[in-house]
Amino acid sequence: MSLLKKATHKNHPLRIFAISGILTLIIGIIVAFYGGLSALWLFVVLAVLEVTFSFDNAVVNSRILVKMSPFWQMLFLTVGIFIAVFVVRFILPIVVVMLPTGLGFMEVVQLALNNPEQYSDKLTQAGPLIEAFGGTFLLMIGISYFLDHEKDVHWIRPLEKRLAPAGRIENIKVFIMLIIAAILYFTVEPALQSAVIGASILGILLHVGLEMFGQIFAGEGEKTGGKLKQQVGLAAFASFMYLEVLDASFSFDGVIGAFAITSSVLLIVAGLGAGAFWVRSLTVYLMRTGTLAKYRYLEHGAHWAILALGVVMLVKLYHVELPEWFTGSIGLIFIITAIVSSVIEKRRLNQ
């Protein structure tokens, strides 16, 4: 078999999505066996919602993952999926409930399993922490992308062309986000002020820290054809942690929203976990097929979607609850529009 055929076979969608399909089928059978057809339907709905909410996450993930060595790519797909499913979607929500309530870990676990309605209420009460942290972190990602003076490809040109040069100003991203954090502090209800400012600053510090950590060890890598292409060591570790925090920022809000569909914690973990497998497979597909290179504005659309989702999360601090279908559609609208714009632009340039 020629190298081209091997590469084509390796990148075939059926091969890339096979594991996700098999695992989803197995989990679905277990859910149906113990919960019946109604539980199976809820499982499917949760999995589809997770993929819908995280499509733009997969686009950004693929851009970062392609820079990492095969070893770290494999860690992202193995250890990373364990973190995404069990740590982010089960353990971290429990820790979030522990902080304000003072309950022990096992007490919250028992509450989640035996009294999911009460657990859902307590998790919802901890929502401002999640929304302030996740919204701030996502805004930092979007702002960092558009405030880049080296960025010369612009999708929404009148706006993006003006934002890019501002990236030359040192620390402007942190300055903007601290202003937003201050605005949040002075405008949310007094009972939420301490939690919101603390979570917002944590989101800013974590993004800056991971970005700085990656820059410090940016020189570590494997050379291919005389060019530094793939991250290894601490540089790859920084990117790996960045991807996991990004996944958590997307997923926390989804966990809370999932309780509007079902009160079963195990069913939520199963549905969202299956969706997480598909998002990881989608990330690999986008990376291996070079989709970002084919659609020049796709990455732009993903980052506008991330900015929009960050705003949606922060708006919730003011008790503005947008419908789940609207929140889930924002990312897809930006992604689809960016793809269409990319196709039109490519045809224009080829004329």
Helices and strands as residue ranges (DSSP letters): H 3-10, H 13-65, H 70-77, H 79-82, I 83-91, H 92-101, H 105-114, H 116-125, H 127-146, H 157-166, H 172-187, G 190-192, H 193-216, E 221-224, E 227-231, H 233-258, H 265-288, H 291-294, H 298-315, G 316-318, H 324-350
